[in-house]
Amino acid sequence: MLRVFAGRYTNCDGISRRNFLGLGASFLGLGLADVLRLRAAAAEARQSGGKSNKSLIVFWTHGGMSQQDTYDLKPDAPAEFRGPYRPIATAVPGIEITQRFPRQARVMNHLSLVRSVHHQNAIHAPSAHWMQTGYFGPTLARNAPQKPSFGSVIARSRGSRQPEMPPYVAIPKAEAFGYQGAVYLKPAYNPFEVGADPNSPDFRVPNLALPRELTLESVRNRTQLLREFDTLRRDVDSSGTLEGLNSFKAQALEMVTGDRVRNAFDLSQEKPRLRDRYGRHLYGQGALLARRLVEAGTTCVTINTGYWDHHNDIEKGLEEQLPPLDAAIATLVEDLEDRGMLKDAILYCAGEFGRTPLINGHAGRDHWSNCFSVLIGGGGLKGGQVVGASEPRGGKVRERPISPNDLLATLYEALGIPLNTHYEDASGRPVSIVGTGKPIHELL
């Protein structure tokens, strides 16, 4: 059984999982309305650089997926390096990937591989922060988030593509370290956490669920009555303050009772056959939910795919995770293409680092940041490309080194976010969203 929605764990660095809270607003409480208010207050400061209909769907492989068993196999290396899988051909001549990704192989013309990603840390917390913010920072002794995640930067810069929808969503929850949050960009740009496994038979979103004693109809009737009553107060509010406060409450109510948001999260509207193609697991149903969300107007969705930290018996762990990931990514590509959405939806699969080229004495692979791979495609990016290369045994970058900042610069460029965007940190100092990162020109 694939187990990826655990409430608590301790990773190999000895850090306990924290329940990272996103919006977490109770029904019509101040939390959600406050978030909407903060979001609106910052809207005037957005450096949007023009309209864009682009969106981003992320498969985050927390713990570090093995590049040598997935996207950068070494079939000619000794057995202790090459691992258990053989490479297979893809739809693009010359590009090979693992035999456990047969469906991705068929859609590789829409996807590209970056095989030369690297940075200088092999500890989960600093590396996860680096890959998701573009900045090194936390240590084992001080692992609090210091910079906003790329998802929060996207939410701040672009907002949602439809006003009712949350701009940034995490499925099922934000990752363990809290590095998918907004930090000094304020809580409005934290991810909206789904809070439940979309593959669950009784899947419902806690943040959008009414108390059991209420029905949608009763709430809507009561809301209409309150609107009529509150007109009296608005008539005497010459400053417009009450009207402004009420508008945020109305948006909060719309998220809970409105058709657009509720329909976007309603997977029962999808045909069972399509749900089966995605796969009846968190990866597959998470990908399908992500497609529904971006179709409805969300700008960034991150699917957190569980724990890939395979220090022991890596083949057993990968056998549980690779087939579901293959089905989810490949079906998402096909589904987006069928709907005419692939040109506007970017797909990105990455983790904080890769795994050691050499298999250890426990039949596993350890942390490795010197050279690893990510998958990227859609959204107008060139498909069927391989950027960079590793050495024959995969230990180091052989050509075209790519940094975490380069990856983020590529995502921002594809989304139409100006790379000279700066946001003020808690001290009021302007901080770049990409640092020294440069877009990967081979993909643009």
Secondary structure in CASP SS format (residue, H / E / C, confidence):
PFRMAT SS
TARGET T0000
AUTHOR 0000-0000-0000
METHOD secondary structure of the structure
MODEL  1
M C 1.00
L C 1.00
R C 1.00
V C 1.00
F C 1.00
A C 1.00
G C 1.00
R C 1.00
Y C 1.00
T E 1.00
N C 1.00
C C 1.00
D C 1.00
G C 1.00
I C 1.00
S E 1.00
R C 1.00
R C 1.00
N C 1.00
F C 1.00
L C 1.00
G C 1.00
L C 1.00
G C 1.00
A C 1.00
S C 1.00
F C 1.00
L C 1.00
G C 1.00
L H 1.00
G H 1.00
L H 1.00
A H 1.00
D H 1.00
V H 1.00
L H 1.00
R H 1.00
L H 1.00
R H 1.00
A H 1.00
A H 1.00
A H 1.00
A H 1.00
E C 1.00
A C 1.00
R C 1.00
Q C 1.00
S C 1.00
G C 1.00
G C 1.00
K C 1.00
S C 1.00
N C 1.00
K C 1.00
S E 1.00
L E 1.00
I E 1.00
V E 1.00
F E 1.00
W E 1.00
T C 1.00
H C 1.00
G C 1.00
G C 1.00
M C 1.00
S C 1.00
Q H 1.00
Q H 1.00
D H 1.00
T C 1.00
Y C 1.00
D C 1.00
L C 1.00
K C 1.00
P C 1.00
D C 1.00
A C 1.00
P C 1.00
A H 1.00
E H 1.00
F H 1.00
R H 1.00
G C 1.00
P C 1.00
Y C 1.00
R C 1.00
P E 1.00
I E 1.00
A E 1.00
T C 1.00
A C 1.00
V C 1.00
P C 1.00
G C 1.00
I C 1.00
E E 1.00
I E 1.00
T E 1.00
Q C 1.00
R C 1.00
F C 1.00
P H 1.00
R H 1.00
Q H 1.00
A H 1.00
R H 1.00
V C 1.00
M H 1.00
N H 1.00
H H 1.00
L E 1.00
S E 1.00
L E 1.00
V E 1.00
R E 1.00
S E 1.00
V E 1.00
H C 1.00
H C 1.00
Q C 1.00
N C 1.00
A C 1.00
I C 1.00
H H 1.00
A H 1.00
P H 1.00
S H 1.00
A H 1.00
H H 1.00
W H 1.00
M H 1.00
Q H 1.00
T H 1.00
G C 1.00
Y C 1.00
F C 1.00
G C 1.00
P C 1.00
T C 1.00
L C 1.00
A C 1.00
R C 1.00
N C 1.00
A C 1.00
P C 1.00
Q C 1.00
K C 1.00
P C 1.00
S C 1.00
F H 1.00
G H 1.00
S H 1.00
V H 1.00
I H 1.00
A H 1.00
R H 1.00
S H 1.00
R H 1.00
G C 1.00
S C 1.00
R C 1.00
Q C 1.00
P C 1.00
E C 1.00
M C 1.00
P C 1.00
P C 1.00
Y E 1.00
V E 1.00
A E 1.00
I E 1.00
P C 1.00
K C 1.00
A C 1.00
E C 1.00
A C 1.00
F C 1.00
G C 1.00
Y C 1.00
Q C 1.00
G C 1.00
A C 1.00
V H 1.00
Y H 1.00
L H 1.00
K C 1.00
P H 1.00
A H 1.00
Y H 1.00
N C 1.00
P C 1.00
F E 1.00
E E 1.00
V C 1.00
G C 1.00
A C 1.00
D C 1.00
P C 1.00
N C 1.00
S C 1.00
P C 1.00
D C 1.00
F C 1.00
R C 1.00
V C 1.00
P H 1.00
N H 1.00
L H 1.00
A C 1.00
L C 1.00
P C 1.00
R C 1.00
E C 1.00
L C 1.00
T C 1.00
L H 1.00
E H 1.00
S H 1.00
V H 1.00
R H 1.00
N H 1.00
R H 1.00
T H 1.00
Q H 1.00
L H 1.00
L H 1.00
R H 1.00
E H 1.00
F H 1.00
D H 1.00
T H 1.00
L H 1.00
R H 1.00
R H 1.00
D H 1.00
V C 1.00
D C 1.00
S C 1.00
S C 1.00
G C 1.00
T H 1.00
L H 1.00
E H 1.00
G H 1.00
L H 1.00
N H 1.00
S H 1.00
F H 1.00
K H 1.00
A H 1.00
Q H 1.00
A H 1.00
L H 1.00
E H 1.00
M H 1.00
V H 1.00
T H 1.00
G C 1.00
D H 1.00
R H 1.00
V H 1.00
R H 1.00
N H 1.00
A H 1.00
F C 1.00
D C 1.00
L H 1.00
S H 1.00
Q H 1.00
E C 1.00
K C 1.00
P H 1.00
R H 1.00
L H 1.00
R H 1.00
D H 1.00
R H 1.00
Y H 1.00
G C 1.00
R C 1.00
H C 1.00
L H 1.00
Y H 1.00
G H 1.00
Q H 1.00
G H 1.00
A H 1.00
L H 1.00
L H 1.00
A H 1.00
R H 1.00
R H 1.00
L H 1.00
V H 1.00
E H 1.00
A H 1.00
G C 1.00
T C 1.00
T C 1.00
C E 1.00
V E 1.00
T E 1.00
I E 1.00
N E 1.00
T C 1.00
G C 1.00
Y C 1.00
W C 1.00
D C 1.00
H C 1.00
H C 1.00
N C 1.00
D C 1.00
I H 1.00
E H 1.00
K H 1.00
G H 1.00
L H 1.00
E H 1.00
E H 1.00
Q H 1.00
L H 1.00
P H 1.00
P H 1.00
L H 1.00
D H 1.00
A H 1.00
A H 1.00
I H 1.00
A H 1.00
T H 1.00
L H 1.00
V H 1.00
E H 1.00
D H 1.00
L H 1.00
E H 1.00
D H 1.00
R C 1.00
G C 1.00
M C 1.00
L C 1.00
K C 1.00
D C 1.00
A E 1.00
I E 1.00
L E 1.00
Y E 1.00
C E 1.00
A E 1.00
G C 1.00
E C 1.00
F C 1.00
G E 1.00
R E 1.00
T C 1.00
P C 1.00
L C 1.00
I C 1.00
N C 1.00
G C 1.00
H C 1.00
A C 1.00
G C 1.00
R C 1.00
D C 1.00
H E 1.00
W E 1.00
S C 1.00
N C 1.00
C C 1.00
F E 1.00
S E 1.00
V E 1.00
L E 1.00
I E 1.00
G E 1.00
G E 1.00
G C 1.00
G C 1.00
L C 1.00
K C 1.00
G C 1.00
G C 1.00
Q C 1.00
V E 1.00
V E 1.00
G C 1.00
A E 1.00
S E 1.00
E C 1.00
P C 1.00
R C 1.00
G C 1.00
G C 1.00
K C 1.00
V E 1.00
R E 1.00
E E 1.00
R C 1.00
P C 1.00
I E 1.00
S C 1.00
P H 1.00
N H 1.00
D H 1.00
L H 1.00
L H 1.00
A H 1.00
T H 1.00
L H 1.00
Y H 1.00
E H 1.00
A H 1.00
L H 1.00
G C 1.00
I C 1.00
P C 1.00
L C 1.00
N C 1.00
T C 1.00
H E 1.00
Y E 1.00
E E 1.00
D C 1.00
A C 1.00
S C 1.00
G C 1.00
R C 1.00
P E 1.00
V E 1.00
S E 1.00
I C 1.00
V C 1.00
G C 1.00
T C 1.00
G C 1.00
K C 1.00
P C 1.00
I C 1.00
H H 1.00
E H 1.00
L H 1.00
L C 1.00
END
